[in-house]
């Protein structure tokens, strides 16, 4: 019996197209700022754009954005909203040195080794010499990452910032920063609540990191990394 392809119903499983909001504008804005990309207009490739929330925000913020995706229904939906989209199988159409940044949100955990190598090659070819790849994925270094990682059967191997460092080491790319992807929402009440949550997380992160390993490292359920060409990261 042939096992069903889980991606055939993936957009339904993820409830894309409904009103459920996972990422908010402040999340995207803070992610770029923490990656060192804040305060300027960018040419961005959204790799694995899914429901297209980041592309919608990026265009509204004045950035030039192109999306790559494997799901035909998501490509059609984004194109209908006026976005430039490219099927993943045709990513060789993307111009050399065309992008200041590649953003891959909740994508790396879906890739096998060959897919990761292909993404690194795409980054080296399509990024400007000082361009960066910003990726967010479930954090295997977090004591509670399982809810994000194991709740989706299309996810492959668990990843941490160090695991990505190892994977990209032979691909002439380097992790130059790893951080907890966080943002502060508008509104005094919501902002205070979020700041208090982050304070508790930071205390736990410091305590566990130093007690068990003698260092501090990101322990939020998701982690973000910034990658550059190895020759530029020195």
C-alpha positions as CSV (number, residue, x, y, z in Angstrom):
1,X,0.0,0.0,0.0
2,X,1.4,3.4,-1.0
3,X,1.8,5.8,1.9
4,X,-0.1,9.1,1.2
5,X,1.9,12.2,0.5
6,X,1.3,14.4,3.6
7,X,2.0,17.5,1.5
8,X,-1.1,16.8,-0.6
9,X,-3.2,18.0,2.3
10,X,-0.7,20.2,4.0
11,X,-2.3,23.6,3.5
12,X,-5.5,22.2,5.0
13,X,-3.7,20.7,8.0
14,X,-1.9,24.1,8.6
15,X,-5.3,25.9,8.2
16,X,-3.8,28.3,5.7
17,X,-6.5,30.5,4.3
18,X,-8.4,30.7,7.5
19,X,-8.2,33.7,9.9
20,X,-5.8,32.0,12.3
21,X,-2.7,34.3,12.8
22,X,0.6,32.7,13.7
23,X,3.1,35.5,12.8
24,X,2.3,39.1,13.3
25,X,3.9,42.2,11.7
26,X,6.0,42.9,14.7
27,X,7.4,39.4,14.5
28,X,8.7,39.9,11.0
29,X,10.0,43.4,11.7
30,X,11.9,42.3,14.8
31,X,13.3,39.2,13.0
32,X,14.9,41.3,10.3
33,X,16.2,43.8,12.9
34,X,17.7,41.0,15.0
35,X,19.3,39.6,11.9
36,X,21.0,42.9,11.2
37,X,18.6,43.9,8.3
38,X,16.5,46.6,9.9
39,X,16.2,50.1,8.7
40,X,16.6,49.7,5.0
41,X,14.7,48.5,2.0
42,X,15.6,45.0,0.8
43,X,15.3,42.7,-2.1
44,X,14.1,39.5,-0.3
45,X,13.5,35.9,-1.4
46,X,10.9,34.2,0.8
47,X,11.9,30.5,0.5
48,X,9.0,28.2,1.4
49,X,6.5,31.0,1.9
50,X,3.5,28.9,2.8
51,X,0.4,31.1,3.4
52,X,2.4,34.1,2.3
53,X,2.1,36.1,5.5
54,X,5.7,37.3,5.4
55,X,5.5,38.3,1.7
56,X,2.3,40.3,2.4
57,X,4.1,42.1,5.2
58,X,7.3,42.7,3.3
59,X,5.6,44.2,0.3
60,X,3.6,46.5,2.6
61,X,6.8,47.5,4.4
62,X,8.3,48.6,1.1
63,X,10.6,45.6,0.4
64,X,10.8,43.9,-3.0
65,X,9.9,40.2,-2.3
66,X,9.8,37.0,-4.4
67,X,8.5,33.7,-3.1
68,X,9.5,30.1,-3.7
69,X,7.2,27.3,-2.7
70,X,6.4,23.6,-3.6
71,X,2.6,23.7,-3.0
72,X,0.7,24.7,-6.2
73,X,-2.3,26.0,-4.3
74,X,-0.1,28.3,-2.2
75,X,1.7,29.5,-5.3
76,X,-1.6,30.3,-7.0
77,X,-3.0,32.1,-4.0
78,X,0.1,34.3,-3.6
79,X,0.2,35.0,-7.4
80,X,-3.5,36.0,-7.2
81,X,-2.5,38.6,-4.6
82,X,0.0,40.1,-7.0
83,X,3.2,38.4,-5.7
84,X,6.0,37.2,-7.9
85,X,6.3,33.5,-7.3
86,X,8.6,30.7,-8.5
87,X,7.9,27.0,-8.1
88,X,10.7,25.4,-6.1
89,X,11.6,23.1,-9.0
90,X,12.3,26.2,-11.1
91,X,14.4,28.1,-8.7
92,X,17.3,28.1,-11.2
93,X,15.3,30.9,-12.9
94,X,16.2,33.3,-10.0
95,X,19.0,35.7,-10.9
96,X,22.5,35.6,-9.6
97,X,23.2,38.1,-6.8
98,X,19.6,39.2,-7.0
99,X,18.7,39.3,-3.2
100,X,19.9,41.1,-0.1
101,X,18.3,38.4,2.0
102,X,16.7,35.0,1.9
103,X,14.1,34.3,4.6
104,X,13.2,30.7,5.3
105,X,10.6,30.6,8.1
106,X,9.8,27.1,9.4
107,X,11.4,25.4,6.4
108,X,14.8,23.8,7.4
109,X,13.0,21.2,9.4
110,X,11.3,19.9,6.3
111,X,14.5,19.5,4.3
112,X,16.6,16.3,4.0
113,X,20.4,16.6,3.5
114,X,20.1,17.0,-0.3
115,X,17.5,19.7,0.1
116,X,19.7,21.6,2.6
117,X,22.7,21.4,0.3
118,X,20.5,22.7,-2.5
119,X,19.3,25.7,-0.4
120,X,22.9,26.6,0.6
121,X,23.8,26.5,-3.1
122,X,20.9,28.7,-4.0
123,X,21.9,31.1,-1.2
124,X,25.5,31.4,-2.5
125,X,24.3,32.0,-6.0
126,X,21.4,34.4,-5.5
127,X,22.5,36.5,-2.6
128,X,24.6,39.6,-3.0
129,X,28.2,39.2,-1.7
130,X,27.2,40.5,1.7
131,X,23.6,39.1,1.7
132,X,22.3,36.8,4.5
133,X,20.0,33.9,4.9
134,X,17.7,34.1,7.9
135,X,16.1,30.8,9.0
136,X,13.7,30.0,11.8
137,X,13.0,26.4,12.9
138,X,12.0,24.3,15.9
139,X,14.9,24.4,18.4
140,X,16.1,21.0,19.5
141,X,18.1,22.8,22.3
142,X,14.8,23.8,23.9
143,X,13.3,21.6,26.6
144,X,9.8,22.2,25.1
145,X,10.6,22.1,21.4
146,X,8.7,18.8,20.8
147,X,5.3,20.5,20.5
148,X,6.5,22.4,17.5
149,X,8.7,19.7,15.9
150,X,6.8,16.4,16.5
151,X,3.3,17.9,15.9
152,X,4.0,17.8,12.2
153,X,4.9,14.5,10.5
154,X,6.5,16.3,7.5
155,X,9.3,17.4,9.8
156,X,12.6,15.5,9.5
157,X,15.6,15.5,11.8
158,X,15.5,17.8,14.9
159,X,17.8,20.8,14.4
160,X,19.6,23.2,16.7
161,X,21.8,26.2,15.9
162,X,24.9,23.9,16.3
163,X,23.4,21.3,14.0
164,X,22.9,23.9,11.3
165,X,26.5,25.1,11.9
166,X,27.7,21.6,11.1
167,X,25.4,21.1,8.1
168,X,26.5,24.3,6.4
169,X,30.2,24.0,7.3
170,X,30.9,22.0,4.1
171,X,28.7,24.2,2.0
172,X,30.9,27.4,2.3
173,X,28.3,29.0,4.4
174,X,28.6,30.1,8.1
175,X,26.2,30.7,11.0
176,X,27.1,34.2,12.2
177,X,24.3,34.6,14.7
178,X,21.8,32.4,16.6
179,X,19.0,34.0,18.6
180,X,15.6,33.6,20.1
181,X,13.1,35.1,17.6
182,X,11.1,37.5,19.8
183,X,9.0,40.6,19.4
184,X,7.0,43.0,21.6
185,X,3.4,43.6,20.5
186,X,1.7,47.0,20.5
187,X,-0.4,47.9,23.5
188,X,0.9,48.5,27.1
189,X,-0.9,45.5,28.6
190,X,0.2,43.0,25.9
191,X,3.7,44.4,25.9
192,X,4.2,44.1,29.6
193,X,2.8,40.5,29.6
194,X,5.2,39.6,26.8
195,X,8.2,41.2,28.5
196,X,7.4,39.3,31.7
197,X,7.2,36.1,29.8
198,X,10.6,36.7,28.2
199,X,12.2,37.6,31.5
200,X,11.1,34.2,32.9
201,X,12.4,32.5,29.8
202,X,15.7,34.3,30.1
203,X,16.2,33.3,33.7
204,X,15.5,29.6,32.9
205,X,17.8,29.8,29.9
206,X,20.7,31.3,31.9
207,X,20.1,28.8,34.8
208,X,19.9,25.7,32.7
209,X,22.7,26.8,30.3
210,X,25.2,27.6,33.0
211,X,24.3,24.7,35.3
212,X,24.6,22.0,32.7
213,X,27.0,23.4,30.1
214,X,28.7,26.5,31.5
215,X,27.4,28.7,28.7
216,X,24.2,30.4,27.6
217,X,22.5,29.6,24.3
218,X,19.0,30.1,22.8
219,X,16.4,27.8,24.3
220,X,13.1,29.2,23.0
221,X,10.9,26.6,21.3
222,X,12.0,28.2,18.0
223,X,15.4,29.5,17.2
224,X,16.6,31.8,14.4
225,X,20.0,31.8,12.7
226,X,21.7,34.2,10.3
227,X,24.0,32.7,7.7
228,X,26.5,34.3,5.3
229,X,29.0,33.2,2.7
230,X,32.0,31.8,4.6
231,X,34.4,34.2,3.0
232,X,32.3,37.2,4.1
233,X,31.7,35.9,7.6
234,X,35.3,36.0,8.7
